[in-house]
Amino acid sequence: MALSTSALSRLEAGLDEICTSPTWAKLVRAAGPWADPEAVHAANAAAMAGLSAADLSDAMAGHARIGQPKAGDATSEREQSGVQGAERALLDELAQANADYEAKFGHVFLICATGRTAGTMLGALRERYGNDAATERETVRGELRKINDIRIDRLLTED
């Protein structure tokens, strides 16, 4: 399916909101114009693969802690909707696990939260805590790619 002119305009205008890494946005823009959604996803994948550790830090800076969506940020609240209604004890466990993770890795725990419950995210956090820094960095890179793909699709299908 070819991209409409309006979809291309929305995408171009929204790249900096999809991912807060200026390098990512620059690399995706350089791959345009995109013929179809698959081309945009390919540009996302290539850009994510090319990000340095500093660029990944820039990208992670735009994400709220899991279990603490940014109030008033519709994207953050939508993506973390799985924590809504979770029991306080579970949210407290998630907060403590986040703090432990951040102390170990120096950045927020990042996971594609769309469609995940608070419990499944806590399980993934605990599992990934055992990773070494290099493995975790590559896991984060993959999770950011997934998040970006979802955000790209949402932007392309807006009316």
C-alpha positions in Angstrom: 0.0 0.0 0.0 1.5 3.3 -1.1 1.6 6.1 1.4 -0.6 9.1 0.8 0.7 12.6 0.7 -1.0 13.4 4.1 0.5 10.2 5.7 4.0 11.2 4.4 3.5 14.7 5.8 2.3 13.4 9.2 5.3 11.0 9.3 7.8 13.7 8.4 6.4 16.1 11.1 6.2 13.3 13.7 9.6 11.6 13.5 11.0 13.6 16.4 8.0 12.5 18.5 8.3 8.8 17.6 11.9 8.7 18.9 13.8 11.3 20.9 17.2 10.4 19.3 18.1 13.1 16.8 20.4 10.7 15.1 17.5 8.2 14.6 15.3 10.9 13.1 18.1 12.1 10.8 18.8 8.5 9.6 15.1 7.8 8.9 14.6 11.1 7.1 17.6 10.4 4.9 16.0 7.1 3.9 12.9 8.9 2.6 10.8 9.4 0.7 9.2 6.1 1.6 7.0 4.3 -0.9 5.0 2.3 1.7 4.9 1.4 5.4 7.3 -1.4 4.9 9.9 1.1 3.6 9.4 3.2 6.8 9.8 0.1 9.0 13.0 -0.8 7.1 14.3 2.7 7.7 13.5 2.4 11.4 15.3 -0.9 11.6 18.4 0.4 9.8 18.5 3.6 11.9 18.1 1.6 15.1 21.0 -0.7 14.1 23.2 2.3 13.5 22.7 4.1 16.8 25.6 4.5 19.1 25.3 4.0 22.9 24.8 7.8 23.3 22.1 7.8 20.6 20.4 4.9 22.5 20.5 7.0 25.6 18.9 9.9 23.7 16.1 7.5 22.6 15.5 6.1 26.1 15.3 9.6 27.5 11.9 10.0 25.9 10.4 7.1 27.8 8.7 7.0 31.2 9.5 4.4 33.8 7.4 1.3 33.4 4.6 1.5 35.8 4.8 5.3 35.9 3.3 6.6 32.6 3.9 10.4 32.1 0.7 12.1 33.3 -1.0 14.0 30.5 1.1 12.2 27.8 -1.4 10.3 25.8 1.3 8.1 24.1 2.8 7.1 27.4 -0.5 6.4 29.0 -1.7 4.4 26.0 1.4 2.3 25.7 1.4 1.6 29.4 -2.3 1.0 29.8 -1.5 -2.5 31.1 -0.5 -1.0 34.5 -3.8 0.7 34.9 -5.8 -1.0 37.7 -2.9 -3.1 38.9 -2.7 -3.7 42.6 -0.6 -1.3 44.6 1.6 -4.2 45.8 2.5 -5.1 42.2 3.2 -1.5 41.3 5.4 -1.2 44.4 7.3 -4.3 43.2 7.6 -2.9 39.8 8.9 0.4 41.2 11.6 -1.3 43.3 12.6 -3.6 40.4 12.9 -0.4 38.2 15.1 1.2 40.8 17.4 -1.8 41.0 17.6 -2.1 37.2 18.4 1.7 36.8 21.1 1.3 39.5 22.7 -1.6 37.6 22.4 -0.3 34.0 22.2 3.5 34.4 19.0 3.9 32.4 15.3 3.2 32.6 14.0 -0.3 31.9 12.7 -0.2 28.4 10.2 -2.7 27.0 7.5 -2.5 24.3 4.7 -2.3 26.8 1.8 -2.3 24.3 -0.5 -5.2 25.2 1.5 -6.2 28.3 0.2 -6.3 31.8 2.1 -5.0 34.8 2.8 -8.5 35.9 4.3 -9.6 32.6 6.5 -6.4 32.5 7.7 -7.1 36.0 8.6 -10.7 34.9 10.5 -9.4 31.9 12.3 -6.8 34.0 13.4 -9.5 36.5 14.5 -11.8 33.7 16.5 -9.1 31.9 18.2 -7.9 35.2 20.5 -10.9 34.8 21.8 -9.6 31.4 25.3 -8.1 31.1 25.4 -4.5 29.8 26.1 -5.3 26.2 23.3 -7.9 26.0 20.9 -5.5 27.6 21.9 -2.6 25.3 21.0 -4.8 22.3 17.7 -5.9 23.9 16.8 -2.3 24.5 17.7 -1.5 20.8 15.2 -4.2 19.7 12.5 -3.0 22.1 12.9 0.6 20.8 12.6 -0.7 17.3 9.3 -2.3 18.2 8.0 0.8 19.9 8.9 2.9 17.0 7.2 0.6 14.5 4.0 0.8 16.6 4.2 4.6 16.7 5.0 4.8 13.0 1.9 2.6 12.2 -0.3 4.8 14.4 0.9 7.9 12.8 0.4 6.5 9.3 -3.2 5.4 10.0 -4.4 8.6 11.7 -7.3 10.2 10.0 
